[in-house]
Amino acid sequence: MLGADKPLLWQHAAKVVREVFAKEPWVQRRRRSAAVDISLYQTRLSERLGVPTGARRDLPVRLPAWIWATRRYLIACLKGLFEAEGSYSVHAPTYTYNLSFSNRNPARLDEVARALESLGFHPERRSYAVRLRRWREVAHFIELIGFRSYNS
């Protein structure tokens, strides 16, 4: 589910699904809601991608080996995670930068922190977030993943 008020985002997501799975996704705007659903059906899709099913908060979520194996995939994965559950803010008076990934799943937070470290960043791990706070790292990471840019 994505916001209907962000057509570049949901159109980009549908394009990625189409290209990765060579199959047209189902795209539908929800009634009485400002949301768009994008879905795809393929037999044993979660199993084939190495992504567990069930309540996400309690799963020992790990990024699949095929994502870790290719830097481009790891960057694309981080882009998706930060687009879905990330935020970026700058407190101008104190020049404080904050790029944060928030999530309640400790295993997911550990994986995000490890991924950032593997790319040379210095994340700050919190109870429910992983943050980049060094302004040069924040700027570099935003550029690296194309944060909130859906033109590709």
N, CA, C and O atoms as a GROMACS GRO file, in nm:
protein
  608
    1MET      N    1   0.085  -0.117   0.000
    1MET     CA    2   0.000   0.000   0.000
    1MET      C    3   0.090   0.124   0.000
    1MET      O    4   0.180   0.136   0.082
    2LEU      N    5   0.063   0.214  -0.092
    2LEU     CA    6   0.138   0.338  -0.104
    2LEU      C    7   0.039   0.455  -0.115
    2LEU      O    8  -0.077   0.436  -0.152
    3GLY      N    9   0.086   0.572  -0.083
    3GLY     CA   10   0.000   0.690  -0.088
    3GLY      C   11  -0.038   0.728  -0.231
    3GLY      O   12   0.049   0.742  -0.317
    4ALA      N   13  -0.168   0.745  -0.254
    4ALA     CA   14  -0.216   0.786  -0.386
    4ALA      C   15  -0.168   0.926  -0.420
    4ALA      O   16  -0.164   0.964  -0.538
    5ASP      N   17  -0.132   1.003  -0.318
    5ASP     CA   18  -0.085   1.140  -0.342
    5ASP      C   19   0.062   1.144  -0.387
    5ASP      O   20   0.117   1.252  -0.410
    6LYS      N   21   0.124   1.027  -0.400
    6LYS     CA   22   0.263   1.019  -0.445
    6LYS      C   23   0.270   0.931  -0.570
    6LYS      O   24   0.322   0.820  -0.564
    7PRO      N   25   0.218   0.979  -0.681
    7PRO     CA   26   0.212   0.896  -0.802
    7PRO      C   27   0.349   0.852  -0.853
    7PRO      O   28   0.362   0.742  -0.907
    8LEU      N   29   0.452   0.935  -0.838
    8LEU     CA   30   0.584   0.892  -0.883
    8LEU      C   31   0.633   0.771  -0.805
    8LEU      O   32   0.698   0.683  -0.861
    9LEU      N   33   0.601   0.766  -0.676
    9LEU     CA   34   0.642   0.653  -0.593
    9LEU      C   35   0.570   0.526  -0.633
    9LEU      O   36   0.635   0.425  -0.660
   10TRP      N   37   0.437   0.528  -0.639
   10TRP     CA   38   0.368   0.403  -0.670
   10TRP      C   39   0.387   0.360  -0.814
   10TRP      O   40   0.384   0.240  -0.843
   11GLN      N   41   0.405   0.453  -0.906
   11GLN     CA   42   0.435   0.415  -1.045
   11GLN      C   43   0.574   0.351  -1.054
   11GLN      O   44   0.594   0.255  -1.128
   12HIS      N   45   0.669   0.406  -0.978
   12HIS     CA   46   0.804   0.348  -0.974
   12HIS      C   47   0.800   0.208  -0.915
   12HIS      O   48   0.862   0.116  -0.968
   13ALA      N   49   0.726   0.190  -0.806
   13ALA     CA   50   0.716   0.058  -0.743
   13ALA      C   51   0.655  -0.044  -0.839
   13ALA      O   52   0.702  -0.157  -0.848
   14ALA      N   53   0.550  -0.005  -0.911
   14ALA     CA   54   0.487  -0.095  -1.008
   14ALA      C   55   0.586  -0.131  -1.120
   14ALA      O   56   0.589  -0.245  -1.166
   15LYS      N   57   0.665  -0.034  -1.163
   15LYS     CA   58   0.765  -0.057  -1.268
   15LYS      C   59   0.871  -0.157  -1.220
   15LYS      O   60   0.911  -0.246  -1.295
   16VAL      N   61   0.918  -0.141  -1.096
   16VAL     CA   62   1.018  -0.232  -1.042
   16VAL      C   63   0.962  -0.374  -1.035
   16VAL      O   64   1.030  -0.469  -1.075
   17VAL      N   65   0.840  -0.389  -0.986
   17VAL     CA   66   0.777  -0.521  -0.979
   17VAL      C   67   0.768  -0.581  -1.119
   17VAL      O   68   0.800  -0.698  -1.139
   18ARG      N   69   0.724  -0.502  -1.215
   18ARG     CA   70   0.710  -0.547  -1.354
   18ARG      C   71   0.845  -0.596  -1.410
   18ARG      O   72   0.852  -0.701  -1.473
   19GLU      N   73   0.951  -0.518  -1.385
   19GLU     CA   74   1.082  -0.552  -1.440
   19GLU      C   75   1.146  -0.671  -1.370
   19GLU      O   76   1.205  -0.757  -1.435
   20VAL      N   77   1.134  -0.678  -1.238
   20VAL     CA   78   1.198  -0.786  -1.163
   20VAL      C   79   1.129  -0.920  -1.187
   20VAL      O   80   1.197  -1.022  -1.201
   21PHE      N   81   0.997  -0.922  -1.193
   21PHE     CA   82   0.923  -1.046  -1.203
   21PHE      C   83   0.869  -1.076  -1.342
   21PHE      O   84   0.807  -1.180  -1.364
   22ALA      N   85   0.893  -0.985  -1.439
   22ALA     CA   86   0.847  -1.003  -1.577
   22ALA      C   87   0.698  -1.039  -1.580
   22ALA      O   88   0.654  -1.125  -1.655
   23LYS      N   89   0.624  -0.969  -1.496
   23LYS     CA   90   0.480  -0.993  -1.486
   23LYS      C   91   0.413  -0.863  -1.445
   23LYS      O   92   0.466  -0.788  -1.363
   24GLU      N   93   0.298  -0.837  -1.502
   24GLU     CA   94   0.226  -0.714  -1.472
   24GLU      C   95   0.164  -0.720  -1.332
   24GLU      O   96   0.085  -0.811  -1.304
   25PRO      N   97   0.198  -0.625  -1.244
   25PRO     CA   98   0.137  -0.625  -1.111
   25PRO      C   99  -0.007  -0.573  -1.116
   25PRO      O  100  -0.046  -0.504  -1.210
   26TRP      N  101  -0.082  -0.607  -1.015
   26TRP     CA  102  -0.218  -0.555  -1.000
   26TRP      C  103  -0.205  -0.424  -0.924
   26TRP      O  104  -0.154  -0.421  -0.812
   27VAL      N  105  -0.252  -0.314  -0.985
   27VAL     CA  106  -0.245  -0.181  -0.924
   27VAL      C  107  -0.388  -0.131  -0.909
   27VAL      O  108  -0.461  -0.120  -1.007
   28GLN      N  109  -0.427  -0.099  -0.786
   28GLN     CA  110  -0.565  -0.059  -0.760
   28GLN      C  111  -0.570   0.048  -0.653
   28GLN      O  112  -0.510   0.033  -0.546
   29ARG      N  113  -0.642   0.157  -0.680
   29ARG     CA  114  -0.663   0.259  -0.577
   29ARG      C  115  -0.773   0.211  -0.482
   29ARG      O  116  -0.876   0.161  -0.525
   30ARG      N  117  -0.748   0.227  -0.353
   30ARG     CA  118  -0.846   0.185  -0.254
   30ARG      C  119  -0.964   0.281  -0.249
   30ARG      O  120  -0.949   0.402  -0.265
   31ARG      N  121  -1.081   0.224  -0.227
   31ARG     CA  122  -1.201   0.307  -0.209
   31ARG      C  123  -1.196   0.370  -0.071
   31ARG      O  124  -1.147   0.310   0.024
   32ARG      N  125  -1.246   0.490  -0.060
   32ARG     CA  126  -1.254   0.563   0.067
   32ARG      C  127  -1.119   0.573   0.139
   32ARG      O  128  -1.112   0.575   0.262
   33SER      N  129  -1.013   0.580   0.059
   33SER     CA  130  -0.880   0.591   0.117
   33SER      C  131  -0.786   0.653   0.014
   33SER      O  132  -0.806   0.636  -0.107
   34ALA      N  133  -0.686   0.723   0.060
   34ALA     CA  134  -0.587   0.783  -0.030
   34ALA      C  135  -0.468   0.690  -0.044
   34ALA      O  136  -0.353   0.727  -0.020
   35ALA      N  137  -0.498   0.565  -0.085
   35ALA     CA  138  -0.392   0.465  -0.096
   35ALA      C  139  -0.404   0.387  -0.226
   35ALA      O  140  -0.512   0.374  -0.284
   36VAL      N  141  -0.290   0.336  -0.269
   36VAL     CA  142  -0.283   0.251  -0.388
   36VAL      C  143  -0.219   0.119  -0.347
   36VAL      O  144  -0.114   0.118  -0.283
   37ASP      N  145  -0.282   0.009  -0.384
   37ASP     CA  146  -0.226  -0.124  -0.358
   37ASP      C  147  -0.157  -0.174  -0.484
   37ASP      O  148  -0.208  -0.160  -0.594
   38ILE      N  149  -0.040  -0.232  -0.465
   38ILE     CA  150   0.032  -0.297  -0.574
   38ILE      C  151   0.057  -0.439  -0.528
   38ILE      O  152   0.121  -0.462  -0.425
   39SER      N  153   0.008  -0.535  -0.604
   39SER     CA  154   0.027  -0.673  -0.563
   39SER      C  155   0.064  -0.760  -0.682
   39SER      O  156   0.046  -0.723  -0.798
   40LEU      N  157   0.117  -0.876  -0.649
   40LEU     CA  158   0.163  -0.970  -0.750
   40LEU      C  159   0.143  -1.109  -0.693
   40LEU      O  160   0.169  -1.133  -0.576
   41TYR      N  161   0.097  -1.199  -0.775
   41TYR     CA  162   0.086  -1.337  -0.731
   41TYR      C  163   0.180  -1.423  -0.812
   41TYR      O  164   0.177  -1.423  -0.935
   42GLN      N  165   0.263  -1.497  -0.742
   42GLN     CA  166   0.345  -1.601  -0.802
   42GLN      C  167   0.357  -1.712  -0.698
   42GLN      O  168   0.372  -1.684  -0.579
   43THR      N  169   0.352  -1.834  -0.742
   43THR     CA  170   0.359  -1.948  -0.652
   43THR      C  171   0.490  -1.947  -0.575
   43THR      O  172   0.597  -1.932  -0.633
   44ARG      N  173   0.480  -1.964  -0.443
   44ARG     CA  174   0.594  -1.973  -0.352
   44ARG      C  175   0.691  -1.856  -0.366
   44ARG      O  176   0.812  -1.875  -0.356
   45LEU      N  177   0.639  -1.737  -0.389
   45LEU     CA  178   0.723  -1.619  -0.410
   45LEU      C  179   0.811  -1.591  -0.288
   45LEU      O  180   0.932  -1.569  -0.304
   46SER      N  181   0.755  -1.590  -0.170
   46SER     CA  182   0.835  -1.564  -0.049
   46SER      C  183   0.945  -1.666  -0.033
   46SER      O  184   1.059  -1.632  -0.002
   47GLU      N  185   0.912  -1.790  -0.055
   47GLU     CA  186   1.011  -1.898  -0.043
   47GLU      C  187   1.123  -1.881  -0.146
   47GLU      O  188   1.241  -1.895  -0.113
   48ARG      N  189   1.087  -1.849  -0.270
   48ARG     CA  190   1.187  -1.833  -0.376
   48ARG      C  191   1.278  -1.714  -0.352
   48ARG      O  192   1.395  -1.717  -0.388
   49LEU      N  193   1.226  -1.608  -0.290
   49LEU     CA  194   1.306  -1.489  -0.261
   49LEU      C  195   1.383  -1.502  -0.129
   49LEU      O  196   1.470  -1.420  -0.099
   50GLY      N  197   1.351  -1.603  -0.051
   50GLY     CA  198   1.416  -1.621   0.079
   50GLY      C  199   1.364  -1.523   0.183
   50GLY      O  200   1.437  -1.486   0.275
   51VAL      N  201   1.238  -1.481   0.168
   51VAL     CA  202   1.177  -1.386   0.260
   51VAL      C  203   1.072  -1.460   0.342
   51VAL      O  204   0.978  -1.515   0.286
   52PRO      N  205   1.087  -1.462   0.475
   52PRO     CA  206   0.990  -1.535   0.558
   52PRO      C  207   0.854  -1.467   0.560
   52PRO      O  208   0.841  -1.347   0.536
   53THR      N  209   0.752  -1.546   0.590
   53THR     CA  210   0.616  -1.493   0.602
   53THR      C  211   0.576  -1.493   0.749
   53THR      O  212   0.638  -1.562   0.830
   54GLY      N  213   0.474  -1.419   0.782
   54GLY     CA  214   0.425  -1.413   0.920
   54GLY      C  215   0.434  -1.273   0.976
   54GLY      O  216   0.462  -1.178   0.903
   55ALA      N  217   0.409  -1.259   1.105
   55ALA     CA  218   0.414  -1.130   1.174
   55ALA      C  219   0.557  -1.075   1.167
   55ALA      O  220   0.647  -1.132   1.228
   56ARG      N  221   0.576  -0.968   1.095
   56ARG     CA  222   0.710  -0.915   1.070
   56ARG      C  223   0.783  -0.873   1.197
   56ARG      O  224   0.905  -0.885   1.204
   57ARG      N  225   0.712  -0.825   1.295
   57ARG     CA  226   0.775  -0.774   1.417
   57ARG      C  227   0.852  -0.882   1.493
   57ARG      O  228   0.955  -0.854   1.555
   58ASP      N  229   0.802  -1.005   1.486
   58ASP     CA  230   0.859  -1.113   1.564
   58ASP      C  231   0.952  -1.205   1.487
   58ASP      O  232   1.013  -1.295   1.545
   59LEU      N  233   0.964  -1.183   1.356
   59LEU     CA  234   1.047  -1.272   1.275
   59LEU      C  235   1.195  -1.235   1.286
   59LEU      O  236   1.230  -1.117   1.293
   60PRO      N  237   1.281  -1.335   1.289
   60PRO     CA  238   1.425  -1.307   1.287
   60PRO      C  239   1.468  -1.271   1.144
   60PRO      O  240   1.536  -1.349   1.078
   61VAL      N  241   1.427  -1.156   1.100
   61VAL     CA  242   1.444  -1.115   0.961
   61VAL      C  243   1.591  -1.097   0.926
   61VAL      O  244   1.666  -1.029   0.996
   62ARG      N  245   1.631  -1.158   0.817
   62ARG     CA  246   1.766  -1.144   0.763
   62ARG      C  247   1.754  -1.115   0.614
   62ARG      O  248   1.666  -1.168   0.546
   63LEU      N  249   1.842  -1.030   0.566
   63LEU     CA  250   1.843  -1.004   0.422
   63LEU      C  251   1.896  -1.130   0.353
   63LEU      O  252   1.992  -1.190   0.400
   64PRO      N  253   1.834  -1.169   0.243
   64PRO     CA  254   1.880  -1.290   0.172
   64PRO      C  255   2.024  -1.274   0.121
   64PRO      O  256   2.070  -1.162   0.096
   65ALA      N  257   2.092  -1.386   0.107
   65ALA     CA  258   2.232  -1.387   0.063
   65ALA      C  259   2.249  -1.319  -0.072
   65ALA      O  260   2.351  -1.255  -0.097
   66TRP      N  261   2.149  -1.333  -0.162
   66TRP     CA  262   2.163  -1.274  -0.295
   66TRP      C  263   2.165  -1.122  -0.289
   66TRP      O  264   2.220  -1.058  -0.379
   67ILE      N  265   2.106  -1.062  -0.186
   67ILE     CA  266   2.113  -0.916  -0.170
   67ILE      C  267   2.252  -0.876  -0.119
   67ILE      O  268   2.312  -0.781  -0.168
   68TRP      N  269   2.302  -0.951  -0.021
   68TRP     CA  270   2.436  -0.922   0.032
   68TRP      C  271   2.544  -0.942  -0.073
   68TRP      O  272   2.649  -0.877  -0.069
   69ALA      N  273   2.520  -1.031  -0.168
   69ALA     CA  274   2.623  -1.068  -0.266
   69ALA      C  275   2.652  -0.959  -0.369
   69ALA      O  276   2.758  -0.960  -0.431
   70THR      N  277   2.560  -0.867  -0.387
   70THR     CA  278   2.577  -0.765  -0.491
   70THR      C  279   2.551  -0.627  -0.431
   70THR      O  280   2.442  -0.600  -0.381
   71ARG      N  281   2.652  -0.542  -0.438
   71ARG     CA  282   2.643  -0.407  -0.380
   71ARG      C  283   2.521  -0.331  -0.432
   71ARG      O  284   2.453  -0.263  -0.355
   72ARG      N  285   2.494  -0.342  -0.560
   72ARG     CA  286   2.380  -0.273  -0.622
   72ARG      C  287   2.248  -0.318  -0.560
   72ARG      O  288   2.159  -0.237  -0.537
   73TYR      N  289   2.235  -0.448  -0.532
   73TYR     CA  290   2.114  -0.500  -0.470
   73TYR      C  291   2.101  -0.451  -0.326
   73TYR      O  292   1.992  -0.419  -0.280
   74LEU      N  293   2.214  -0.446  -0.255
   74LEU     CA  294   2.212  -0.399  -0.117
   74LEU      C  295   2.169  -0.253  -0.111
   74LEU      O  296   2.089  -0.214  -0.025
   75ILE      N  297   2.221  -0.172  -0.202
   75ILE     CA  298   2.182  -0.030  -0.208
   75ILE      C  299   2.034  -0.018  -0.242
   75ILE      O  300   1.963   0.062  -0.181
   76ALA      N  301   1.987  -0.096  -0.338
   76ALA     CA  302   1.845  -0.092  -0.377
   76ALA      C  303   1.756  -0.136  -0.260
   76ALA      O  304   1.649  -0.079  -0.238
   77CYS      N  305   1.800  -0.237  -0.186
   77CYS     CA  306   1.724  -0.284  -0.071
   77CYS      C  307   1.716  -0.174   0.036
   77CYS      O  308   1.609  -0.149   0.091
   78LEU      N  309   1.829  -0.110   0.063
   78LEU     CA  310   1.829   0.000   0.161
   78LEU      C  311   1.739   0.114   0.115
   78LEU      O  312   1.670   0.175   0.196
   79LYS      N  313   1.740   0.142  -0.014
   79LYS     CA  314   1.651   0.247  -0.066
   79LYS      C  315   1.506   0.212  -0.034
   79LYS      O  316   1.431   0.297   0.016
   80GLY      N  317   1.466   0.089  -0.062
   80GLY     CA  318   1.329   0.047  -0.034
   80GLY      C  319   1.295   0.056   0.114
   80GLY      O  320   1.187   0.103   0.150
   81LEU      N  321   1.386   0.012   0.199
   81LEU     CA  322   1.361   0.017   0.342
   81LEU      C  323   1.350   0.161   0.392
   81LEU      O  324   1.260   0.194   0.470
   82PHE      N  325   1.442   0.248   0.349
   82PHE     CA  326   1.438   0.387   0.394
   82PHE      C  327   1.319   0.462   0.334
   82PHE      O  328   1.263   0.550   0.400
   83GLU      N  329   1.280   0.430   0.211
   83GLU     CA  330   1.162   0.494   0.152
   83GLU      C  331   1.037   0.456   0.230
   83GLU      O  332   0.949   0.539   0.252
   84ALA      N  333   1.030   0.331   0.273
   84ALA     CA  334   0.910   0.283   0.343
   84ALA      C  335   0.905   0.327   0.488
   84ALA      O  336   0.799   0.365   0.538
   85GLU      N  337   1.020   0.322   0.558
   85GLU     CA  338   1.018   0.345   0.702
   85GLU      C  339   1.126   0.441   0.747
   85GLU      O  340   1.172   0.436   0.861
   86GLY      N  341   1.168   0.529   0.658
   86GLY     CA  342   1.273   0.623   0.690
   86GLY      C  343   1.223   0.766   0.696
   86GLY      O  344   1.115   0.798   0.646
   87SER      N  345   1.304   0.850   0.757
   87SER     CA  346   1.273   0.993   0.761
   87SER      C  347   1.404   1.072   0.757
   87SER      O  348   1.509   1.024   0.800
   88TYR      N  349   1.393   1.193   0.706
   88TYR     CA  350   1.509   1.280   0.695
   88TYR      C  351   1.472   1.417   0.748
   88TYR      O  352   1.368   1.473   0.712
   89SER      N  353   1.557   1.470   0.836
   89SER     CA  354   1.529   1.603   0.891
   89SER      C  355   1.660   1.676   0.917
   89SER      O  356   1.764   1.616   0.941
   90VAL      N  357   1.650   1.808   0.911
   90VAL     CA  358   1.763   1.894   0.942
   90VAL      C  359   1.712   2.000   1.038
   90VAL      O  360   1.614   2.069   1.010
   91HIS      N  361   1.779   2.014   1.151
   91HIS     CA  362   1.746   2.120   1.245
   91HIS      C  363   1.843   2.234   1.216
   91HIS      O  364   1.957   2.234   1.263
   92ALA      N  365   1.796   2.331   1.138
   92ALA     CA  366   1.883   2.438   1.087
   92ALA      C  367   1.958   2.517   1.195
   92ALA      O  368   2.077   2.543   1.178
   93PRO      N  369   1.894   2.556   1.305
   93PRO     CA  370   1.967   2.636   1.404
   93PRO      C  371   2.091   2.567   1.461
   93PRO      O  372   2.189   2.633   1.496
   94THR      N  373   2.087   2.432   1.471
   94THR     CA  374   2.201   2.360   1.530
   94THR      C  375   2.277   2.278   1.425
   94THR      O  376   2.373   2.209   1.458
   95TYR      N  377   2.235   2.288   1.300
   95TYR     CA  378   2.296   2.210   1.192
   95TYR      C  379   2.299   2.060   1.224
   95TYR      O  380   2.396   1.991   1.196
   96THR      N  381   2.191   2.013   1.283
   96THR     CA  382   2.179   1.872   1.318
   96THR      C  383   2.107   1.798   1.207
   96THR      O  384   1.995   1.832   1.170
   97TYR      N  385   2.174   1.696   1.153
   97TYR     CA  386   2.118   1.616   1.045
   97TYR      C  387   2.074   1.482   1.102
   97TYR      O  388   2.140   1.427   1.190
   98ASN      N  389   1.964   1.429   1.051
   98ASN     CA  390   1.914   1.302   1.099
   98ASN      C  391   1.845   1.227   0.984
   98ASN      O  392   1.740   1.270   0.935
   99LEU      N  393   1.904   1.117   0.944
   99LEU     CA  394   1.841   1.026   0.849
   99LEU      C  395   1.817   0.898   0.928
   99LEU      O  396   1.911   0.831   0.969
  100SER      N  397   1.691   0.865   0.949
  100SER     CA  398   1.656   0.759   1.042
  100SER      C  399   1.571   0.652   0.975
  100SER      O  400   1.480   0.683   0.898
  101PHE      N  401   1.600   0.526   1.006
  101PHE     CA  402   1.518   0.412   0.966
  101PHE      C  403   1.454   0.360   1.094
  101PHE      O  404   1.524   0.315   1.185
  102SER      N  405   1.321   0.365   1.103
  102SER     CA  406   1.251   0.322   1.224
  102SER      C  407   1.177   0.191   1.199
  102SER      O  408   1.115   0.172   1.095
  103ASN      N  409   1.186   0.101   1.298
  103ASN     CA  410   1.123  -0.030   1.285
  103ASN      C  411   1.120  -0.093   1.423
  103ASN      O  412   1.207  -0.064   1.506
  104ARG      N  413   1.023  -0.180   1.450
  104ARG     CA  414   1.012  -0.246   1.580
  104ARG      C  415   1.078  -0.384   1.582
  104ARG      O  416   1.082  -0.449   1.686
  105ASN      N  417   1.128  -0.428   1.468
  105ASN     CA  418   1.191  -0.560   1.460
  105ASN      C  419   1.341  -0.547   1.483
  105ASN      O  420   1.412  -0.492   1.399
  106PRO      N  421   1.391  -0.596   1.597
  106PRO     CA  422   1.533  -0.582   1.629
  106PRO      C  423   1.625  -0.645   1.525
  106PRO      O  424   1.731  -0.591   1.495
  107ALA      N  425   1.584  -0.759   1.470
  107ALA     CA  426   1.667  -0.825   1.368
  107ALA      C  427   1.678  -0.739   1.243
  107ALA      O  428   1.785  -0.730   1.182
  108ARG      N  429   1.568  -0.675   1.203
  108ARG     CA  430   1.569  -0.587   1.085
  108ARG      C  431   1.661  -0.468   1.110
  108ARG      O  432   1.738  -0.429   1.023
  109LEU      N  433   1.652  -0.409   1.230
  109LEU     CA  434   1.739  -0.296   1.263
  109LEU      C  435   1.886  -0.337   1.259
  109LEU      O  436   1.970  -0.262   1.210
  110ASP      N  437   1.916  -0.456   1.312
  110ASP     CA  438   2.055  -0.504   1.309
  110ASP      C  439   2.104  -0.521   1.165
  110ASP      O  440   2.218  -0.487   1.133
  111GLU      N  441   2.018  -0.573   1.078
  111GLU     CA  442   2.056  -0.593   0.939
  111GLU      C  443   2.081  -0.459   0.868
  111GLU      O  444   2.175  -0.446   0.790
  112VAL      N  445   1.996  -0.361   0.895
  112VAL     CA  446   2.013  -0.229   0.834
  112VAL      C  447   2.144  -0.166   0.882
  112VAL      O  448   2.219  -0.109   0.803
  113ALA      N  449   2.170  -0.176   1.011
  113ALA     CA  450   2.295  -0.121   1.064
  113ALA      C  451   2.415  -0.190   1.002
  113ALA      O  452   2.512  -0.125   0.965
  114ARG      N  453   2.409  -0.321   0.991
  114ARG     CA  454   2.520  -0.398   0.932
  114ARG      C  455   2.539  -0.361   0.784
  114ARG      O  456   2.652  -0.349   0.737
  115ALA      N  457   2.429  -0.343   0.713
  115ALA     CA  458   2.436  -0.306   0.571
  115ALA      C  459   2.500  -0.168   0.555
  115ALA      O  460   2.586  -0.148   0.469
  116LEU      N  461   2.460  -0.074   0.640
  116LEU     CA  462   2.519   0.060   0.634
  116LEU      C  463   2.669   0.054   0.665
  116LEU      O  464   2.750   0.119   0.598
  117GLU      N  465   2.706  -0.024   0.766
  117GLU     CA  466   2.847  -0.038   0.800
  117GLU      C  467   2.926  -0.100   0.686
  117GLU      O  468   3.040  -0.061   0.659
  118SER      N  469   2.866  -0.198   0.617
  118SER     CA  470   2.936  -0.264   0.507
  118SER      C  471   2.959  -0.168   0.390
  118SER      O  472   3.048  -0.190   0.308
  119LEU      N  473   2.879  -0.062   0.383
  119LEU     CA  474   2.895   0.040   0.279
  119LEU      C  475   2.984   0.156   0.327
  119LEU      O  476   3.001   0.255   0.255
  120GLY      N  477   3.039   0.144   0.447
  120GLY     CA  478   3.132   0.244   0.497
  120GLY      C  479   3.072   0.354   0.582
  120GLY      O  480   3.139   0.452   0.613
  121PHE      N  481   2.946   0.340   0.622
  121PHE     CA  482   2.880   0.441   0.704
  121PHE      C  483   2.897   0.406   0.853
  121PHE      O  484   2.940   0.296   0.888
  122HIS      N  485   2.864   0.502   0.937
  122HIS     CA  486   2.875   0.486   1.082
  122HIS      C  487   2.738   0.508   1.146
  122HIS      O  488   2.711   0.615   1.201
  123PRO      N  489   2.651   0.406   1.139
  123PRO     CA  490   2.515   0.423   1.193
  123PRO      C  491   2.513   0.424   1.345
  123PRO      O  492   2.600   0.367   1.411
  124GLU      N  493   2.411   0.489   1.397
  124GLU     CA  494   2.384   0.493   1.540
  124GLU      C  495   2.262   0.404   1.562
  124GLU      O  496   2.155   0.430   1.506
  125ARG      N  497   2.276   0.301   1.643
  125ARG     CA  498   2.168   0.206   1.667
  125ARG      C  499   2.091   0.247   1.791
  125ARG      O  500   2.149   0.264   1.898
  126ARG      N  501   1.961   0.263   1.777
  126ARG     CA  502   1.870   0.295   1.888
  126ARG      C  503   1.775   0.177   1.909
  126ARG      O  504   1.778   0.080   1.833
  127SER      N  505   1.689   0.185   2.010
  127SER     CA  506   1.595   0.077   2.038
  127SER      C  507   1.505   0.047   1.919
  127SER      O  508   1.482  -0.069   1.885
  128TYR      N  509   1.454   0.151   1.856
  128TYR     CA  510   1.361   0.132   1.745
  128TYR      C  511   1.404   0.206   1.618
  128TYR      O  512   1.322   0.236   1.533
  129ALA      N  513   1.533   0.235   1.607
  129ALA     CA  514   1.580   0.307   1.488
  129ALA      C  515   1.729   0.286   1.466
  129ALA      O  516   1.804   0.252   1.558
  130VAL      N  517   1.767   0.306   1.342
  130VAL     CA  518   1.907   0.314   1.302
  130VAL      C  519   1.920   0.450   1.234
  130VAL      O  520   1.843   0.483   1.144
  131ARG      N  521   2.018   0.529   1.279
  131ARG     CA  522   2.028   0.665   1.228
  131ARG      C  523   2.167   0.695   1.176
  131ARG      O  524   2.268   0.645   1.225
  132LEU      N  525   2.170   0.780   1.074
  132LEU     CA  526   2.294   0.843   1.029
  132LEU      C  527   2.285   0.987   1.075
  132LEU      O  528   2.183   1.053   1.052
  133ARG      N  529   2.391   1.037   1.139
  133ARG     CA  530   2.387   1.172   1.196
  133ARG      C  531   2.499   1.261   1.144
  133ARG      O  532   2.491   1.384   1.158
  134ARG      N  533   2.603   1.204   1.087
  134ARG     CA  534   2.711   1.286   1.032
  134ARG      C  535   2.664   1.346   0.901
  134ARG      O  536   2.623   1.273   0.811
  135TRP      N  537   2.670   1.477   0.889
  135TRP     CA  538   2.607   1.544   0.774
  135TRP      C  539   2.665   1.497   0.641
  135TRP      O  540   2.591   1.485   0.544
  136ARG      N  541   2.794   1.471   0.635
  136ARG     CA  542   2.853   1.423   0.508
  136ARG      C  543   2.802   1.283   0.474
  136ARG      O  544   2.776   1.253   0.358
  137GLU      N  545   2.788   1.200   0.575
  137GLU     CA  546   2.735   1.066   0.552
  137GLU      C  547   2.588   1.071   0.511
  137GLU      O  548   2.545   0.998   0.422
  138VAL      N  549   2.512   1.158   0.576
  138VAL     CA  550   2.371   1.173   0.540
  138VAL      C  551   2.360   1.216   0.395
  138VAL      O  552   2.283   1.157   0.319
  139ALA      N  553   2.435   1.317   0.356
  139ALA     CA  554   2.430   1.366   0.218
  139ALA      C  555   2.474   1.258   0.119
  139ALA      O  556   2.411   1.240   0.014
  140HIS      N  557   2.581   1.187   0.152
  140HIS     CA  558   2.631   1.082   0.063
  140HIS      C  559   2.529   0.968   0.050
  140HIS      O  560   2.506   0.918  -0.060
  141PHE      N  561   2.468   0.928   0.162
  141PHE     CA  562   2.372   0.818   0.158
  141PHE      C  563   2.247   0.857   0.078
  141PHE      O  564   2.195   0.778  -0.001
  142ILE      N  565   2.199   0.980   0.099
  142ILE     CA  566   2.082   1.027   0.023
  142ILE      C  567   2.110   1.022  -0.127
  142ILE      O  568   2.025   0.981  -0.205
  143GLU      N  569   2.229   1.064  -0.165
  143GLU     CA  570   2.267   1.060  -0.307
  143GLU      C  571   2.284   0.916  -0.355
  143GLU      O  572   2.239   0.881  -0.464
  144LEU      N  573   2.349   0.832  -0.273
  144LEU     CA  574   2.375   0.694  -0.310
  144LEU      C  575   2.247   0.616  -0.341
  144LEU      O  576   2.240   0.544  -0.440
  145ILE      N  577   2.146   0.631  -0.256
  145ILE     CA  578   2.023   0.555  -0.276
  145ILE      C  579   1.919   0.630  -0.358
  145ILE      O  580   1.818   0.572  -0.398
  146GLY      N  581   1.942   0.759  -0.385
  146GLY     CA  582   1.841   0.838  -0.455
  146GLY      C  583   1.717   0.856  -0.370
  146GLY      O  584   1.605   0.841  -0.417
  147PHE      N  585   1.739   0.888  -0.241
  147PHE     CA  586   1.628   0.900  -0.146
  147PHE      C  587   1.520   0.995  -0.197
  147PHE      O  588   1.548   1.110  -0.230
  148ARG      N  589   1.398   0.944  -0.203
  148ARG     CA  590   1.279   1.018  -0.248
  148ARG      C  591   1.291   1.068  -0.392
  148ARG      O  592   1.233   1.170  -0.428
  149SER      N  593   1.368   0.995  -0.473
  149SER     CA  594   1.378   1.024  -0.615
  149SER      C  595   1.332   0.897  -0.688
  149SER      O  596   1.388   0.790  -0.668
  150TYR      N  597   1.231   0.911  -0.772
  150TYR     CA  598   1.170   0.793  -0.836
  150TYR      C  599   1.178   0.799  -0.986
  150TYR      O  600   1.093   0.742  -1.054
  151ASN      N  601   1.277   0.865  -1.041
  151ASN     CA  602   1.288   0.883  -1.185
  151ASN      C  603   1.353   0.766  -1.256
  151ASN      O  604   1.342   0.755  -1.378
  152SER      N  605   1.421   0.679  -1.185
  152SER     CA  606   1.489   0.569  -1.252
  152SER      C  607   1.402   0.446  -1.263
  152SER      O  608   1.446   0.344  -1.317
   0.00000   0.00000   0.00000
